[in-house]
Amino acid sequence: MYTAMSVVWCAMDLVPALEEPLKKVLGPATAKVMAEHLGLHSVGDLLHHYPRRYEERGQLTHLADLPMDEHVTVVAQVADARLHTFASAKAPRGKGQRLEVTITDGSGRLQLVFFGHGVHKPHKELLPGTRAMFAGKVSLFNRRLQLAHPAYELLRGDAEETVETWAGALIPLYPATAKLESWKIGKAIQTVLPSAQEALDPLPESLREGRGLVPLPEALLKIHRPHTKADIADAHARLKWDEAFVLQVALARRRHADAQLPAVPRKPAPDGLLSAFDDRLPFTLTDGQQKVSKEIFDDLATDHPMHRLLQGEVGSGKTLVALRAMIAVVDAGGQAAMLAPTEVLAQQHHRSIVEMMGELAEGGMLGGSEQGTKVTLLTGSMGTAARRQAMLDLVTGEAGIVIGTHALIEDKVQFHDLGLVVVDEQHRFGVEQRDALRGKGKQPPHLLVMTATPIPRTVAMTVFGDLETSVLDQLPAGRSPIASHVVPAADKPHFLTRAWERVREEVENGHQAYVVCPRIGDEEDDPKKARKSAEDEAEKRPPLAVLDIADQLAKGPLSGLRVEVLHGRMHPDDKDAVMRRFAAGETHVLVATTVIEVGVNVPNATAMVIMDADRFGVSQLHQLRGRVGRGSAAGLCLLVSEMPEASPARQRLNAVASTLDGFELSRIDLEQRREGDVLGQAQSGARTSLRVLAVIEDEEIIAEARQEATAVVEADPELTGFPALRTALDALLDEEREQYLEKG
């Protein structure tokens, strides 16, 4: 099996020349380094290891912009070279040698340093006026940037071999490592480049010609040996389409397969439970909620499983839309389950759903409605008797709606007739967890995935491309705007003092506040380190842990107010009690970790102070901020940071403070984190199966590829008429990704 890094491409060219192991072509030593450090094993892998950028032979790079502590490749000219002799422990008679070479590119200068026996060759070759490529790790010495013992490759314009190897006017620079410099990769690629002629083309000929794309062999030649910038553009245009199209075909086939599965249609009874619930609502649904509800109800009425993603802004009313879908399924004789990522959120959902439904949530109970059903909570920390009763309610069908955590997934939990699964905050659940719950229905249940993290359209088409998407971007009437401000605690400590005054003012006006911290307390760390940190930081910053901050506030700026803490290591009963007191208005200020990030709904809470806000991601800050401003009073969110004004972290906070548009913030977040592996479960941005396709920048290509892929799959689901495409798909869908698509 090929590695995840190259899986999209290595089997795409399933012909002997491209399957050839690199050790046979390049030798075992080079092949071993390429396998260990770049994940490249075959000729096909190497051909699809594309240049990161290109240097023009007549144009120098920008030494002024070099990043610290990173391995870089630069093209520059030697300005000066000096050999110094000095005494040292190893050379006490003054025979130690150090070669200092200064290179320039017109934008800046950089010093290269060579020591000992390593000075002889560069002393002869790196003469003033010489042009070369240099690779090494950027470090700082005596306040000057330098490369110590860099590898280098001379660029002799008059040497035929060098000109041929480095592709004439444009020099490709490859993603490299300290063990394998860019030019060594380039030379290896030149060795295997003739094999590109045998690459099988996965794009249907009509699609390729209709969009004016070059054939795959030509694209591979142009990306590695471009003669003009137009060659690079042609290659990129073609290779982006390969990535987008093959990925969208995989997702289109998943949608097609889902459409063939049987499911029980769930149509709400006229004048039934849903009608009774709607009559109870003290407000009118927004146009957006009505539109999305219709999309969901249309799906539920079909005889194949719904697979829908419901995304929307913080506070847009997703839970209400999901609840109406669950009630509709109960109305039709089935059961609905909501899977929440934490006990705090499961309990919050249970409380709010029971509150919204009133007597309709008391089916079978004294005082309950005849039309009603039972709403049951099932979590891992419940007592034995309560747990046994909840499981009995599920298997008998007495409970129409169940809200729970991963406890719902356990083998012994059985349903009478599971018709709908609602997954809240999808990204917090593994594929296996969702699949286990979906497997509890007599037939595949309908699936509604909710996320409160707005997702750009292109990401929804890739990460969630096997789901139909509904978007709620309209806030309910009566919701108040949230004012957000960055509090520069280091530059202006009096701003932080003012922040606590604002919290006190909100409480005096009858409201409540959250204070969010990134840690629980010092006990998470090594005690010695914690003490040392406390000593070092005491004078410079406020404590950043929940337990410390709560104590400091209660004794200091918020003395006299009722301050409580909430964090993940508390006993579930204690967490629930704290949330109940806060929801009832008995607690003035709740100092918490991110356990309050999603789903927590206390309309009377109007202020939030986020300590060390720069430690949180953009989307997470937006989620946290969404906990305030949920009632008729205006919300206030203060982002406290000690980072300097010009730092990227502060720029990120400024972006959050400047807009309440979650979709815009999600684009910023994605651009900073990169896409991650859009099919795999590692969505952190650490690795990516996309080489040239950028999810944000290439929106148009992804949208068009989705249309083309859908048409191809509808006409030929098994791709019998597209053997090269089928081969490419087999390469993309290695075992891990196949499972992801099967279960997702």
Secondary structure by P-SEA (a helix, b strand, c coil): cccccccccccccccccccccccccccaaaaaaaaaccccccaaaaaacccccccccccccccccccccccbbbbbbbcbbbbbbbbccccccccbbbbbbbbbcccbbbbbbbcccccccccccccccbbbbbbbbbbbcccbbbbcbbbbbbbccccaaaaaaacccbbbbccccccccaaaaaaaaaaaccccccccccccaaaaaaaccccaaaaaaaaaccccaaaaaaaaaaaaaaaaaaaaaaaaaaaaaaaabbbbbbbbccccaaaaaaaaccccccaaaaaaaaaaaaaaacccccbbbbbbcccccaaaaaaaaaaaaaaacbbbbbbbccaaaaaaaaaaaaaaaccccccccccccccbbbbbbbcccccaaaaaaaaaaaaaccccbbbbcccccccccccccccbbbbcccccccaaaaaaaaaccccccbbbbbbcccccccccccccccbbbbbbccccccbbbbbbbbbcccccaaaaaaaaaaaaaaaaacccbbbbbcccccccccaaaaaaaaaacccccccccaaaaaaaaaaccccccbbbbbcccccaaaaaaaaaaaaaccccccccccccccccccccccbbbbcccccccaaaaaaaacccccccbbbbbbbbbccccccaaaaaaaaaaacccaaaaaaaaaaaaccccccccccccccccccccccccaaaaaaaaaaaaaaaaaacccccccaaaaaaaaaaccaaaaaaaacc
